Amino acid sequence: MTDQPSSSFPFLAQGGGVADIIARRDWSVTPIGPIDAWPSTLTATLALILRAPLPIVTLWGDEGVMLYNDAYSVFAGGRHPELLGSNVREGWAEIADFNDNVMKVGLAGKTLRYEDQELTLFRNGVGEPVWMNLDYSPIPGPDGVPMGVIAIVVETTAKVRAERWLSGERERLRRLFEQAPGFMAMVTGPDHVFDLANGAFLSLVGQRDLIGRGVRDCLPELAGQDFSSGSIMCTRWANRTRALRSPCTWPARRAPRRNCGTWISCASRYAVKTAM
């Protein structure tokens, strides 16, 4: 460790807490050597990433020495600050093979991109699945030869888990629809596009292909009854949703003996239930 503040090095100025750690660390014992002798390509790259709001890490040299910003230190969790200055294959030992490929591809002058990439990381002493959007690009030196790799790391764990939860809720809703004793369907949007329909409803309309298609397209027999704008109608007033009820007549071949009562319950999605 040294006593030099980050202000001693212009490229570290206003670089946050990580910049202060970089300034005070003895880099002479690392593969990248003393900070005073760092190449301009490295210092210019650090000046850029240290001020960036996104988590960014520089993997410098063949070893992939890790130099990153404050946002990345938050992503690293309990592995910071020990992770700073470590070789990437050793710093993230649990994903050494993944990072070995990153270094080989990046130092060959190529890029890599992963969306919602799942990796198991030990950020706080316990392995946890983490999903990330990862973008890797080579850092060319003065002669154009890559001297390192820059990585933008955006964690998407919360998004992926939310999408999976919503997918599970959708499946649960689909099962409820299927088990319902009456005719049920769900439509969405101003064109009343069918999103869900149970077996009873499909039987009612002659096993037509409904999902992803609008009521007017799937059930042209109802066009004369102004089904799309009259029978199915939602109004919002003072953040409350009211359903309007009106009768509709199904095609004679599949129609029940009397008109159906159709109701809509809106909450950004319209739940359509038709009962005899």
C-alpha positions, 0 to 999 in steps of 0.5 A, a space after each residue: 500500500 502507498 499513501 498517494 491519493 487518487 488526485 495524484 494521478 489525473 486519470 483517477 480524478 473523480 473516479 470514486 472509491 475504487 480510484 482511491 484504492 487503486 491509487 494507494 495500492 502497490 501495483 509493482 508486485 502485480 503483472 501490470 507493474 507500478 502505476 507510474 509506468 502504466 501505458 497510456 492505453 490503460 490509463 485512458 481506459 480507466 479514466 473512462 470506466 471509473 466515471 461510468 454509471 454501469 458496472 465495467 471491468 478492464 481485464 488487462 494483459 494475458 492474465 486479465 488483471 481486473 481493474 473496475 469501477 464503483 458500480 462493478 464493486 457493488 456487483 462483486 459484493 463481498 469479493 471486493 476489494 480483494 477482487 481488484 487487481 486479481 487475475 480474472 481466472 483466479 479472482 472468479 475461480 468458480 467460472 475460470 473456464 468461462 473467463 478463459 474463453 473470454 480472454 482468448 476471444 478478446 485478445 484475438 480481437 473479437 467481441 462476445 455478447 451474452 444476454 441473460 447469461 446464467 452463472 453461479 457466483 460466490 459473491 458473498 461466500 455462498 454460491 448463487 445463480 446470477 443472470 447477466 447481460 455481458 458485453 466483451 470488447 478488445 482494447 487495442 493498443 497503439 499498434 492495433 494489437 489488443 492489450 486487454 478486454 473491457 467488459 460491461 456487466 449488467 445484472 438481470 437476475 431480478 428481471 429473469 426471476 420476475 419473468 419466470 414468476 409471471 410465466 408460472 402465474 400464467 401457467 397457473 391461470 391457464 390451468 384454472 381456465 382449463 378446469 373451469 366448468 363454463 366457457 371462459 376466454 381472456 382477450 387483451 387490447 383494443 382489438 380484443 385479441 384472444 390470450 387464453 381460452 378453455 376447452 369448453 370455449 373452444 368447443 363452443 366456437 367449433 375448435 377455431 384457432 383463436 389465440 393471438 387473433 382478434 375477436 372480429 377476425 376469429 368470430 366474423 359471425 358476431 360482427 353484425 352485433 357490434 361485439 367488439 365495441 358494444 358487448 365487450 367494453 370497459 370504462 375507467 373512471 377515477 382509477 376504477 374499472 367497470 364492466 358493461 354487460 350485454 347479450 351476444 348470440 353465437 353462430 346457430 351451429 354451436 349456439 346454446 338455446 338462449 343468448 349468452 351473458 358476457 362480462 368483462 373485468 378490466 385491470 389492464 387485461 380483460 377477462 372474458 367469461 361467457 356462461 349459459 
